[in-house]
Amino acid sequence: MNINKMLKQAQQMQTKMQAAQEELSKREVTSSVGGGKVSVTATAAGDVLSIKIDSAVIDPEDPEMLEDLVLSGVRQAIEEGRRIMAEEMGKITGGMGMPPGLGM
């Protein structure tokens, strides 16, 4: 086994992963909850970009419902971003599984 070849391959993989992470940090995902009354847009890297709320769900007597919808939308958007990130990183690593903290 040639250690230099392995190091070169590891460096190439790291470069590809960094490029993919950069691209994914710009890729947007949108989640809608409550029948489309609340929409959350985030990046695949997990940064929330915007939250849209239909005025029909704003009830001063029931703020908890709106809070739950917003939280649910944020969670779904971030989960979708993580799924996309894992899928793209898996393509680069060939599904070999990276140790926690590497590549994500």
PyMOL commands that set and color helices and strands:
alter all, ss='L'
color gray80, all
select helices_A, chain A and resi 3-24+55-57+63-93
alter helices_A, ss='H'
color red, helices_A
select strands_A, chain A and resi 28-33+38-43+48-53
alter strands_A, ss='S'
color yellow, strands_A
deselect
rebuild
show_as cartoon
